[in-house]
Amino acid sequence: MSLDQVRKDKKNKKRNRFIFRTIILAVLLAAVIFALVSNFQKDKSIYGVGDEAPDFQLTQVNKNNETETIRLSELRGKGVMLNFWATFCKPCEKEMPFMQELYPEYKEKGIEIVAVSLDATQLVIDNFIEKYGLTFPIPHDKSDRVRELYKIGPIPSTFFISPEGKIVDKVEGALTLEKLEDYLQKIEPK
């Protein structure tokens, strides 16, 4: 092999390495751009006071209510207390009896209490419902779809929604009987 041939081979190897590295860099750059665009396009809406409450549909766990599914948009015209809770949450457990105590009275006034369970299994929810004799609708968010839609962090978290479908108040943490009644009165249909 001549010296010129060796130089040509080296040049070809350098050029091939340069092309290979350029392709790898372009692929990595495309992956980063794709990740950024995908992340940017995700719904980052955080719903607050004055916003339209996003619609959802979930299956109820306690089917002794009149329907087996709850769709928020079907409750238009009623005030809605939308509560996110779990059986392992001690503050949630503390406020549930207050919700049950006020439910019959406020249901007659046009307010619906919907307590979305974030538990993993239905058996623990069933036991909890039976323990406290809960009669208001309790849908189960098995896939965390509604939890993510409403951007729920700490539980309990509660949204008070007007008959027109607007969020009137949002409360993170457990409610006392008195506070709960104050919030329910704010969303009572006129």
LOSETI-142765 format. One line per field, with one value per residue (C-alpha): residue in one letter; x, y, z; residue number from 1. Coordinates in Angstrom, 3 decimals. Example, Ala and Ser with C-alpha at 12.3 -4.5 7.8 and 13.67 -1.06 7.14 Angstrom:
BEGIN
residuo	[A,S] $
u	[12.300,13.670] $
v	[-4.500,-1.060] $
w	[7.800,7.140] $
num	[1,2] $
REM end
This chain:
BEGIN
residuo	[M,S,L,D,Q,V,R,K,D,K,K,N,K,K,R,N,R,F,I,F,R,T,I,I,L,A,V,L,L,A,A,V,I,F,A,L,V,S,N,F,Q,K,D,K,S,I,Y,G,V,G,D,E,A,P,D,F,Q,L,T,Q,V,N,K,N,N,E,T,E,T,I,R,L,S,E,L,R,G,K,G,V,M,L,N,F,W,A,T,F,C,K,P,C,E,K,E,M,P,F,M,Q,E,L,Y,P,E,Y,K,E,K,G,I,E,I,V,A,V,S,L,D,A,T,Q,L,V,I,D,N,F,I,E,K,Y,G,L,T,F,P,I,P,H,D,K,S,D,R,V,R,E,L,Y,K,I,G,P,I,P,S,T,F,F,I,S,P,E,G,K,I,V,D,K,V,E,G,A,L,T,L,E,K,L,E,D,Y,L,Q,K,I,E,P,K] $
u	[0.000,1.412,1.672,-0.974,-3.333,-2.827,-3.549,-6.711,-7.884,-7.305,-9.169,-12.077,-12.215,-12.215,-14.962,-17.029,-16.610,-17.642,-20.774,-21.623,-21.199,-23.267,-26.101,-26.024,-26.045,-28.988,-30.979,-30.313,-31.279,-34.511,-35.319,-34.786,-36.954,-39.689,-39.631,-39.843,-42.713,-44.633,-44.215,-45.220,-48.416,-49.635,-52.567,-51.051,-54.271,-54.825,-58.465,-59.347,-62.107,-64.095,-63.041,-65.438,-65.217,-63.867,-66.291,-65.650,-67.503,-66.762,-68.475,-69.967,-68.889,-72.063,-74.654,-77.578,-77.816,-80.084,-77.347,-74.249,-72.151,-71.604,-71.024,-70.369,-72.076,-75.314,-75.422,-75.758,-78.424,-77.348,-74.616,-71.885,-69.430,-66.675,-64.493,-61.309,-60.454,-59.049,-59.697,-56.098,-56.430,-57.271,-58.513,-60.773,-62.157,-62.835,-64.898,-66.949,-69.504,-70.074,-70.722,-73.184,-74.939,-75.571,-76.257,-80.011,-80.840,-78.715,-79.748,-83.300,-81.970,-80.428,-76.872,-75.105,-72.107,-69.783,-66.861,-64.283,-62.313,-58.621,-58.121,-56.519,-59.111,-62.869,-62.990,-61.507,-63.903,-66.886,-65.862,-65.464,-68.876,-70.499,-68.690,-69.966,-73.289,-72.457,-75.339,-74.004,-72.444,-68.939,-67.263,-63.919,-61.072,-59.158,-56.875,-56.228,-57.600,-59.860,-57.212,-54.803,-57.485,-58.109,-54.397,-55.118,-52.184,-53.013,-56.183,-58.830,-59.315,-62.754,-64.182,-67.468,-69.152,-72.053,-75.224,-73.758,-70.679,-68.189,-65.749,-66.787,-64.226,-61.421,-60.378,-57.342,-57.642,-60.473,-63.576,-65.407,-69.185,-69.632,-67.212,-68.761,-72.216,-70.940,-69.477,-72.621,-74.765,-72.587,-73.445,-77.140,-79.278,-81.380] $
v	[0.000,3.329,6.423,8.157,5.224,5.369,9.112,8.539,5.855,8.161,10.950,8.635,7.393,10.982,11.945,8.866,9.587,13.199,12.096,9.504,12.013,14.612,12.099,11.106,14.772,15.504,12.549,13.674,17.249,16.036,13.945,16.947,19.178,16.509,16.147,19.910,20.340,17.369,18.702,22.203,20.938,19.094,20.710,22.660,24.417,24.830,25.498,28.146,30.459,31.831,29.086,26.675,23.332,20.739,17.956,14.299,11.024,8.319,5.163,5.251,2.792,3.136,2.141,2.652,6.146,6.766,6.402,4.277,6.999,10.610,13.172,16.665,18.387,16.508,18.264,21.735,23.728,22.309,23.485,20.837,20.091,18.115,16.463,14.440,12.006,8.580,6.127,6.351,10.130,10.929,14.499,13.023,10.535,13.344,15.447,12.604,12.445,16.225,15.774,12.950,14.981,17.909,15.901,15.186,18.816,20.355,17.769,19.068,22.620,21.649,20.816,17.580,16.266,14.192,12.602,11.243,8.406,8.245,4.831,1.919,-0.770,-0.777,-3.114,-0.499,2.122,-0.203,-0.830,2.918,3.699,1.040,2.212,5.799,5.063,7.387,7.994,10.761,9.771,8.328,7.739,5.939,7.567,4.323,5.773,9.169,10.824,13.245,13.833,14.917,16.959,18.982,19.012,17.638,17.784,17.432,15.624,16.290,18.929,20.335,22.438,24.273,24.693,27.038,25.875,27.527,25.274,27.876,27.206,29.414,28.207,25.679,24.342,22.182,20.386,19.141,21.217,21.659,21.295,25.075,25.866,23.188,24.636,28.153,26.921,24.954,28.044,29.924,27.461,27.053,27.583,30.774] $
w	[0.000,-1.040,1.120,-1.005,-0.501,3.298,3.271,1.189,3.617,6.575,4.804,4.012,7.620,8.932,6.493,7.408,11.140,10.546,8.634,11.291,14.142,12.257,11.773,15.470,16.501,14.167,15.576,19.156,18.304,16.670,19.779,22.073,19.873,19.763,23.569,24.074,21.604,23.079,26.609,25.544,23.911,27.037,28.818,31.671,32.617,36.298,36.943,39.477,40.618,37.675,35.240,33.590,35.423,32.962,32.109,32.901,33.186,35.757,36.961,40.430,43.077,45.171,42.601,44.972,43.473,40.483,37.815,37.470,35.877,36.764,34.040,35.364,32.430,33.217,36.597,34.995,36.775,40.138,42.442,42.644,45.410,43.652,46.278,45.642,48.434,49.366,52.195,53.464,53.926,57.570,56.868,54.138,56.636,59.084,56.622,55.081,57.946,57.571,53.864,54.572,57.288,54.922,51.760,52.153,53.005,50.227,47.617,48.072,47.556,44.197,45.217,44.360,46.287,44.107,45.960,43.492,45.058,44.170,45.799,43.980,44.753,44.941,47.962,50.329,48.945,49.449,53.068,53.674,52.138,54.309,57.464,57.081,55.354,52.450,50.038,47.756,44.406,44.716,41.354,41.209,39.250,38.622,35.955,37.644,34.487,36.376,39.054,36.312,34.527,37.706,38.666,42.154,44.548,48.224,49.257,50.196,47.522,46.822,44.008,44.538,41.158,40.374,38.587,35.453,35.612,36.899,39.731,42.661,45.227,45.559,48.958,49.687,53.019,55.202,55.836,59.118,59.204,59.418,56.580,54.402,54.914,54.082,50.776,49.891,50.408,47.883,45.101,45.883,42.754,42.928] $
num	[1,2,3,4,5,6,7,8,9,10,11,12,13,14,15,16,17,18,19,20,21,22,23,24,25,26,27,28,29,30,31,32,33,34,35,36,37,38,39,40,41,42,43,44,45,46,47,48,49,50,51,52,53,54,55,56,57,58,59,60,61,62,63,64,65,66,67,68,69,70,71,72,73,74,75,76,77,78,79,80,81,82,83,84,85,86,87,88,89,90,91,92,93,94,95,96,97,98,99,100,101,102,103,104,105,106,107,108,109,110,111,112,113,114,115,116,117,118,119,120,121,122,123,124,125,126,127,128,129,130,131,132,133,134,135,136,137,138,139,140,141,142,143,144,145,146,147,148,149,150,151,152,153,154,155,156,157,158,159,160,161,162,163,164,165,166,167,168,169,170,171,172,173,174,175,176,177,178,179,180,181,182,183,184,185,186,187,188,189,190] $
REM end
